């Protein structure tokens, strides 16, 4: 609820989309801390909004997932086909060696793509993490990565999200406020009034 008395605006309760809004100095709402990642933000939303967001997200990404799955299947079939053709060639022939090398390169490329695709959001340098995972042998038999082992061995490759404060935070004019997407969108649209 928004109440106005004199020059002050008082916000009571929570504003939709701003979980945990609290009344601060001069009646201005203070924003809750920014979530660490997408999952944390989603869990902070009301149940009915989570269902809508999940449905919209799935509808938006369904085509991409389907294309990715068919591309993986095609690459897997190509690798299998290369290996089958290689078996038909004479043992030790140059053509067989080249075909086996091509199949191995295709398999390595698929593993690298899967590595990048499944990388956690806090990963700072995916290329360096790929080399690090190879160094410690963080892959299982199917080529999946043990991210916990990589994080334990190389914690410097993973960073937490840092929320930047206000530009004038140290000038004594205002306390730094955490980033809030709703506020940023309203300001960008010129609708920063309640």
Rosetta silent file (secondary structure, phi, psi, omega in degrees, C-alpha in Angstrom):
SEQUENCE: XXXXXXXXXXXXXXXXXXXXXXXXXXXXXXXXXXXXXXXXXXXXXXXXXXXXXXXXXXXXXXXXXXXXXXXXXXXXXXXXXXXXXXXXXXXXXXXXXXXXXXXXXXXXXXXXXXXXXXXXXXXXXXXXXXXXXXXXXXXXXXXXXXXXXXXXXXXXXXXXXXXXXXXXXXXXXXXXXXXXXXXXXXXXXXXXXX
SCORE:     score description
SCORE:     0.000 S_00000001
   1 L     0.000  138.911  179.762    0.000    0.000    0.000 S_00000001
   2 E  -111.861  125.741  177.443    1.285    3.486   -0.870 S_00000001
   3 E  -122.379  142.757  179.833    0.382    6.430    1.361 S_00000001
   4 E  -125.278  126.953  176.390    1.328   10.041    0.794 S_00000001
   5 E  -137.422  119.127 -176.820    1.372   12.670    3.527 S_00000001
   6 L    65.642 -126.992  179.358    2.984   16.006    2.885 S_00000001
   7 L   -99.663    0.380 -177.464    6.163   15.422    0.868 S_00000001
   8 E  -100.082  143.611  175.124    6.818   11.890    2.151 S_00000001
   9 E  -113.292  129.279  179.897    5.704    8.675    0.530 S_00000001
  10 E  -115.100  129.953  178.235    5.291    5.637    2.755 S_00000001
  11 E  -110.516  123.679  175.582    5.216    2.119    1.345 S_00000001
  12 L  -116.923  152.276 -176.182    3.763   -0.608    3.531 S_00000001
  13 L    78.016 -163.601  179.627    3.642   -4.269    2.670 S_00000001
  14 L  -115.112  144.462  177.782    5.588   -5.516   -0.286 S_00000001
  15 L   -82.969  136.124 -179.923    5.583   -4.191   -3.793 S_00000001
  16 L   -54.847  133.585  179.468    4.866   -6.897   -6.433 S_00000001
  17 L    87.333   -6.643  179.451    8.142   -8.215   -7.812 S_00000001
  18 L  -122.988   78.999 -178.547   10.101   -6.856   -4.855 S_00000001
  19 L   -61.909  129.434  175.196   10.153   -9.622   -2.315 S_00000001
  20 L    78.669   25.985  178.176   11.035   -8.355    1.113 S_00000001
  21 L   -65.208  134.774 -176.708   10.748   -4.585    0.473 S_00000001
  22 E  -126.133  143.521  179.908   11.325   -2.772    3.777 S_00000001
  23 E   -75.253  129.338 -178.050   10.624    0.840    4.640 S_00000001
  24 L  -113.509 -154.216 -179.305   13.852    2.790    5.035 S_00000001
  25 H   -61.313  145.149  176.177   14.895    6.411    5.652 S_00000001
  26 H    55.868   27.125  175.486   12.511    9.170    4.536 S_00000001
  27 H    75.427    6.169 -179.467    9.825    6.587    3.780 S_00000001
  28 L   -84.917  137.656  178.614   11.734    5.164    0.779 S_00000001
  29 E   -72.031  138.721  174.500   11.629    1.383    0.371 S_00000001
  30 E   -92.556  141.433 -178.248   14.961   -0.399    0.732 S_00000001
  31 L   -85.167  144.737  175.149   15.577   -3.155   -1.784 S_00000001
  32 L   -68.029  158.362 -179.883   16.290   -6.722   -0.703 S_00000001
  33 L   -60.371  145.399  179.539   19.778   -8.050   -1.491 S_00000001
  34 L   -67.429  139.223  179.764   20.300   -9.182   -5.082 S_00000001
  35 L   -68.656  157.108 -178.832   20.106  -12.963   -5.506 S_00000001
  36 L   -69.169  -38.697 -175.503   23.264  -14.951   -6.224 S_00000001
  37 L  -153.551 -177.604 -177.405   21.964  -16.621   -9.369 S_00000001
  38 H   -61.207  -44.811 -178.063   18.913  -17.382  -11.491 S_00000001
  39 H   -63.224  -41.496  178.942   17.749  -20.291   -9.318 S_00000001
  40 H   -63.734  -40.794  178.330   17.950  -18.204   -6.129 S_00000001
  41 H   -64.594  -44.185 -178.388   15.934  -15.438   -7.756 S_00000001
  42 H   -62.971  -40.456  179.675   13.328  -17.895   -9.043 S_00000001
  43 H   -65.991  -24.411  179.281   12.936  -19.494   -5.608 S_00000001
  44 L   -79.955   -7.339 -178.863   12.254  -16.023   -4.159 S_00000001
  45 L   -85.353  153.465  175.903    9.241  -15.501   -6.409 S_00000001
  46 L   -61.113  153.296 -174.577    5.688  -16.395   -5.328 S_00000001
  47 H   -55.088  -44.447 -177.966    4.566  -19.905   -6.311 S_00000001
  48 H   -66.290  -34.246  177.046    2.086  -18.749   -8.992 S_00000001
  49 H   -72.099  -35.930  177.575    4.745  -16.548  -10.625 S_00000001
  50 H   -60.403  -41.367 -179.925    7.285  -19.385  -10.531 S_00000001
  51 H   -64.480  -42.040  179.568    4.904  -21.603  -12.476 S_00000001
  52 H   -66.684  -44.855 -179.859    4.323  -18.914  -15.111 S_00000001
  53 H   -62.226  -43.594 -179.896    8.038  -18.107  -15.396 S_00000001
  54 H   -63.052  -41.811  179.316    8.934  -21.793  -15.723 S_00000001
  55 H   -64.576  -44.381  179.360    6.305  -22.299  -18.440 S_00000001
  56 H   -65.475  -40.211  179.089    7.485  -19.239  -20.391 S_00000001
  57 H   -62.716  -46.253  179.806   11.129  -20.263  -20.028 S_00000001
  58 H   -62.780  -41.856  179.620   10.421  -23.778  -21.314 S_00000001
  59 H   -64.165  -37.133 -178.224    8.418  -22.418  -24.265 S_00000001
  60 H   -71.839  -36.624 -174.293   11.222  -20.007  -25.131 S_00000001
  61 H   -99.224   -3.566 -176.541   14.036  -22.554  -24.933 S_00000001
  62 H   -59.636  -44.227  179.407   12.254  -25.643  -26.278 S_00000001
  63 H   -63.415  -40.614  178.588   13.333  -25.006  -29.872 S_00000001
  64 H   -65.280  -42.744  179.199   16.943  -24.440  -28.840 S_00000001
  65 H   -63.860  -40.517  179.663   17.010  -27.609  -26.769 S_00000001
  66 H   -64.607  -44.181  178.992   15.524  -29.605  -29.623 S_00000001
  67 H   -63.632  -41.107  179.119   18.062  -28.249  -32.108 S_00000001
  68 H   -64.744  -43.096  179.463   20.906  -28.964  -29.705 S_00000001
  69 H   -62.760  -42.987 -179.798   19.689  -32.515  -29.078 S_00000001
  70 H   -68.800  -33.823  176.877   19.399  -33.252  -32.811 S_00000001
  71 H   -66.494  -41.733  177.228   22.871  -31.787  -33.426 S_00000001
  72 H   -62.903  -44.052  179.836   24.341  -34.002  -30.704 S_00000001
  73 H   -61.924  -40.835  179.936   22.599  -37.058  -32.131 S_00000001
  74 H   -65.486  -40.622  178.723   23.907  -36.260  -35.614 S_00000001
  75 H   -67.014  -39.944  177.588   27.464  -35.868  -34.334 S_00000001
  76 H   -63.351  -40.633  178.255   27.227  -39.107  -32.378 S_00000001
  77 H   -65.737  -39.070  178.932   25.953  -40.936  -35.480 S_00000001
  78 H   -64.577  -43.221  178.479   28.772  -39.448  -37.548 S_00000001
  79 H   -61.426  -44.930  179.438   31.386  -40.575  -35.030 S_00000001
  80 H   -62.039  -41.407  179.637   29.910  -44.090  -34.983 S_00000001
  81 H   -63.967  -41.798  178.044   29.837  -44.168  -38.780 S_00000001
  82 H   -61.406  -41.953 -179.960   33.486  -43.092  -38.974 S_00000001
  83 H   -67.821  -37.347  178.025   34.514  -45.843  -36.590 S_00000001
  84 H   -65.223  -43.291  178.300   32.507  -48.461  -38.547 S_00000001
  85 H   -64.368  -38.639  179.065   34.136  -47.429  -41.821 S_00000001
  86 H   -60.649  -35.233  179.461   37.529  -47.510  -40.096 S_00000001
  87 H   -67.792  -26.163 -178.351   36.969  -51.148  -39.113 S_00000001
  88 H   -80.012  -19.574  179.741   36.424  -52.055  -42.774 S_00000001
  89 L   -80.438  160.208 -179.525   39.785  -50.632  -43.834 S_00000001
  90 L   -62.790  140.473  178.509   42.996  -52.625  -43.655 S_00000001
  91 L   -60.690  128.579  177.176   44.683  -52.766  -40.249 S_00000001
  92 L    82.810   -0.088 -179.812   47.527  -50.230  -40.058 S_00000001
  93 L   -73.068  155.513 -179.154   46.649  -48.473  -43.321 S_00000001
  94 H   -63.424  -39.874  179.873   47.087  -44.719  -43.537 S_00000001
  95 H   -62.772  -41.366  179.356   43.389  -44.196  -44.383 S_00000001
  96 H   -65.187  -41.792  178.690   42.305  -46.113  -41.268 S_00000001
  97 H   -61.488  -43.558  179.768   44.649  -44.088  -39.062 S_00000001
  98 H   -65.156  -40.795  179.869   43.297  -40.824  -40.484 S_00000001
  99 H   -65.702  -42.189  177.804   39.693  -41.965  -40.043 S_00000001
 100 H   -65.909  -36.818  177.182   40.305  -43.013  -36.435 S_00000001
 101 H   -65.676  -40.741  178.383   42.021  -39.692  -35.745 S_00000001
 102 H   -64.857  -40.783  178.531   39.044  -37.800  -37.198 S_00000001
 103 H   -64.325  -39.940  178.660   36.627  -39.822  -35.048 S_00000001
 104 H   -66.651  -39.436  177.563   38.704  -39.094  -31.937 S_00000001
 105 H   -64.858  -39.652  178.120   38.794  -35.358  -32.743 S_00000001
 106 H   -64.091  -42.695  178.603   35.008  -35.352  -33.200 S_00000001
 107 H   -63.345  -42.273  178.438   34.554  -37.097  -29.864 S_00000001
 108 H   -64.459  -38.847  178.398   36.851  -34.569  -28.128 S_00000001
 109 H   -65.117  -40.209  177.902   34.961  -31.665  -29.710 S_00000001
 110 H   -63.290  -41.165  179.734   31.655  -33.092  -28.466 S_00000001
 111 H   -65.353  -39.980  179.371   33.057  -33.438  -24.957 S_00000001
 112 H   -66.199  -41.528  178.360   34.348  -29.848  -25.013 S_00000001
 113 H   -63.047  -44.255  178.418   30.964  -28.504  -26.192 S_00000001
 114 H   -63.004  -36.517  177.826   29.172  -30.442  -23.439 S_00000001
 115 H   -61.140  -50.544 -179.432   31.687  -29.059  -20.933 S_00000001
 116 H   -64.628  -37.827 -177.900   30.999  -25.448  -21.950 S_00000001
 117 H   -66.419  -37.731 -176.467   27.269  -26.025  -22.086 S_00000001
 118 L   -94.332    6.005 -179.175   27.079  -27.441  -18.557 S_00000001
 119 L   -63.656  137.753  178.488   29.497  -24.938  -17.020 S_00000001
 120 L   -68.572  157.008 -176.921   28.084  -23.229  -13.918 S_00000001
 121 L   -63.160  -27.245 -178.251   27.247  -19.538  -14.094 S_00000001
 122 L   -85.425    5.088  178.149   29.954  -18.490  -11.646 S_00000001
 123 E   -70.425  126.217 -175.424   32.708  -19.923  -13.852 S_00000001
 124 L   -84.111  -44.285 -174.165   35.084  -17.069  -14.740 S_00000001
 125 L  -133.619   94.260 -176.401   37.206  -18.597  -17.506 S_00000001
 126 H   -61.393  -37.768 -179.432   35.697  -21.626  -19.336 S_00000001
 127 H   -64.480  -43.805  178.066   38.766  -22.275  -21.505 S_00000001
 128 H   -67.209  -36.478  178.090   41.071  -22.371  -18.497 S_00000001
 129 H   -65.614  -35.319  176.969   38.552  -24.524  -16.624 S_00000001
 130 H   -60.762  -46.721  178.932   38.557  -26.996  -19.559 S_00000001
 131 H   -65.445  -39.417  179.861   42.328  -27.354  -19.256 S_00000001
 132 H   -64.766  -42.737  179.877   42.115  -27.598  -15.468 S_00000001
 133 H   -64.025  -37.321  176.975   39.467  -30.351  -15.642 S_00000001
 134 H   -67.589  -38.573 -178.434   41.652  -32.290  -18.063 S_00000001
 135 H   -61.285  -42.824 -177.119   44.667  -31.810  -15.776 S_00000001
 136 H   -94.961   -0.441  179.463   42.967  -33.350  -12.734 S_00000001
 137 L    65.684   49.394 -175.410   40.944  -35.917  -14.703 S_00000001
 138 L   -85.229   18.646 -178.851   37.574  -34.570  -13.575 S_00000001
 139 E  -105.829  142.665  174.520   35.634  -36.526  -16.217 S_00000001
 140 L   -89.843 -172.668 -176.764   33.698  -39.741  -15.634 S_00000001
 141 L   -61.298  -30.552 -178.303   33.352  -42.649  -18.099 S_00000001
 142 L   -90.180   -0.891  178.756   30.580  -40.861  -20.019 S_00000001
 143 L    92.120    4.933  178.125   32.537  -37.608  -20.280 S_00000001
 144 L   -75.986  149.505 -175.929   30.551  -35.719  -17.615 S_00000001
 145 E   -95.026  138.119  172.097   32.444  -33.234  -15.463 S_00000001
 146 L   -90.319   91.212 -175.080   32.744  -33.453  -11.685 S_00000001
 147 H   -64.909  -30.819  178.674   32.325  -29.696  -11.033 S_00000001
 148 H   -63.787  -39.712  178.408   32.854  -30.118   -7.293 S_00000001
 149 H   -65.815  -39.533  178.622   36.321  -31.562   -7.910 S_00000001
 150 H   -66.022  -43.287  179.041   37.182  -28.678  -10.258 S_00000001
 151 H   -62.825  -39.119 -179.357   35.913  -26.107   -7.710 S_00000001
 152 H   -69.235  -41.547 -177.701   37.914  -27.747   -4.937 S_00000001
 153 H   -76.707  -34.185 -175.939   41.134  -27.946   -6.969 S_00000001
 154 L  -133.340   69.554 -177.460   40.824  -24.531   -8.651 S_00000001
 155 H   -64.668  -21.796 -178.942   38.590  -22.219   -6.556 S_00000001
 156 H   -70.053  -12.588  178.192   40.014  -19.151   -8.304 S_00000001
 157 H   -81.611   -7.569 -175.872   38.108  -20.126  -11.468 S_00000001
 158 E  -123.006  130.457 -179.936   34.781  -19.514   -9.717 S_00000001
 159 L  -126.639  150.997  172.663   33.504  -16.185   -8.462 S_00000001
 160 L   -83.759  152.467  177.948   30.383  -15.073   -6.685 S_00000001
 161 L   -65.908  134.540  179.353   28.272  -12.384   -8.324 S_00000001
 162 L  -108.539  128.900  179.215   29.278   -8.928   -7.115 S_00000001
 163 L   -96.527  122.423 -179.680   26.639   -6.257   -6.851 S_00000001
 164 L   -75.774  140.978  177.722   27.956   -2.782   -7.637 S_00000001
 165 L   -84.394 -178.408  179.076   26.947    0.002   -5.271 S_00000001
 166 L   -67.860  153.218 -178.939   25.744    3.458   -6.170 S_00000001
 167 L   -62.356  -38.150 -176.714   28.215    5.817   -7.833 S_00000001
 168 L   -99.253   26.311 -174.222   27.933    8.334   -5.003 S_00000001
 169 H   -62.354  -34.142 -178.346   27.883    5.728   -2.224 S_00000001
 170 H   -88.967   -1.965 -175.525   30.958    7.101   -0.448 S_00000001
 171 H   -84.903   -3.410 -179.400   29.983   10.756   -0.668 S_00000001
 172 L    84.167   -1.959 -179.108   27.597   10.624    2.272 S_00000001
 173 L   -74.964  -37.799 -178.420   24.640   11.482    0.046 S_00000001
 174 L  -157.587  152.131  175.736   22.977    8.097    0.223 S_00000001
 175 L   -74.867  145.422  178.821   23.626    4.609    1.467 S_00000001
 176 L   -63.724  139.438  179.613   24.501    2.134   -1.283 S_00000001
 177 L  -114.334  140.885  177.191   21.497    0.135   -2.463 S_00000001
 178 L   -66.306  156.813  179.674   21.661   -3.326   -3.952 S_00000001
 179 L   -67.505  137.326  176.655   20.778   -3.758   -7.599 S_00000001
 180 L  -134.528  121.784 -176.303   17.102   -4.396   -8.336 S_00000001
 181 H   -62.538  -39.586  180.000   15.962   -5.314  -11.845 S_00000001
 182 H   -59.862  -45.742  179.535   12.462   -3.839  -11.370 S_00000001
 183 H   -63.743  -42.502  179.753   13.898   -0.464  -10.391 S_00000001
 184 H   -62.195  -42.286  178.786   16.399   -0.523  -13.267 S_00000001
 185 H   -66.459  -41.550  179.048   13.649   -1.281  -15.781 S_00000001
 186 H   -63.469  -42.348  178.864   11.380    1.416  -14.387 S_00000001
 187 H   -64.413  -41.083  179.377   14.195    3.983  -14.536 S_00000001
 188 H   -64.823  -33.024 -179.504   15.067    2.980  -18.095 S_00000001
 189 H   -87.553   -3.784  179.967   11.438    3.344  -19.115 S_00000001
 190 L    76.757   21.578 -178.104   11.130    6.682  -17.322 S_00000001
 191 L  -120.298   54.104 -177.207    8.517    5.228  -14.943 S_00000001
 192 L   -88.850   10.754  175.242   10.368    5.417  -11.644 S_00000001
 193 L   -97.864  145.956  177.820    7.367    6.867   -9.816 S_00000001
 194 L   -77.568    0.000    0.000    4.974    4.605   -7.915 S_00000001
